[in-house]
Amino acid sequence: MNTKISDLAGPDISAYKKVEKILLKKLKFFNAKEILATYLDLPRKERETKLLQEHKAVFILGIGSVLKDGYPREI
């Protein structure tokens, strides 16, 4: 069962429905390993900044796992 943001919102859900609609169009999913491979030349703490300059809403999978550079993916 897929739960929508608006399902959790309570009686006044109009604002949540708007947010949900925007997120469904704009949210991009990335794996931490994919981010490292894409921005290998950037320091760890600058990768997300660069990613967010290109994509306004992201969800990062694999947070906390150790990457090829030997460091865990930071939040």
C-alpha positions in Angstrom: 0.0 0.0 0.0 1.4 3.4 -1.0 0.8 6.2 1.5 0.5 9.7 0.2 1.5 12.8 2.2 -2.1 14.0 2.0 -3.3 10.7 3.6 -1.4 11.8 6.8 -2.3 15.4 6.7 -5.6 15.6 8.7 -8.7 17.6 7.9 -7.2 20.5 6.0 -5.2 18.8 3.3 -5.2 21.4 0.5 -1.7 22.6 1.3 -0.4 19.0 1.5 -2.0 18.1 -1.8 -0.2 21.0 -3.5 3.2 19.9 -2.0 2.6 16.3 -2.9 1.8 17.2 -6.5 5.0 19.3 -6.8 7.1 16.6 -5.2 5.8 13.9 -7.5 7.0 16.0 -10.5 10.3 17.2 -9.1 11.6 14.6 -6.7 14.7 12.7 -8.0 16.1 9.6 -6.4 19.9 9.0 -6.3 22.1 6.4 -4.7 25.1 7.6 -2.7 27.4 5.5 -4.9 25.9 7.2 -8.0 26.6 10.6 -6.5 30.2 9.8 -5.8 30.7 8.5 -9.3 29.1 11.6 -10.8 31.0 14.1 -8.7 34.2 12.2 -8.0 36.3 15.4 -8.3 34.4 17.2 -5.5 35.1 16.9 -1.8 32.5 14.8 0.1 30.7 17.8 1.6 30.3 19.6 -1.7 28.6 16.7 -3.7 25.1 17.3 -2.3 25.5 21.1 -2.9 26.3 20.4 -6.5 23.5 17.8 -6.8 20.9 20.3 -5.4 22.1 23.0 -7.8 21.0 20.7 -10.6 17.9 19.1 -8.9 15.7 21.0 -6.5 14.3 18.0 -4.6 16.3 14.8 -4.1 16.1 11.6 -2.1 19.4 9.9 -1.4 19.5 6.2 -0.9 22.5 4.5 0.8 23.2 7.1 3.5 25.7 5.7 6.0 27.2 3.1 3.8 31.0 3.2 3.2 31.7 4.4 -0.4 34.7 3.7 -2.7 36.5 6.7 -1.3 36.6 5.0 2.1 34.2 7.4 3.8 30.6 6.9 4.8 28.0 9.0 3.0 27.2 12.0 5.1 23.9 13.5 5.8 
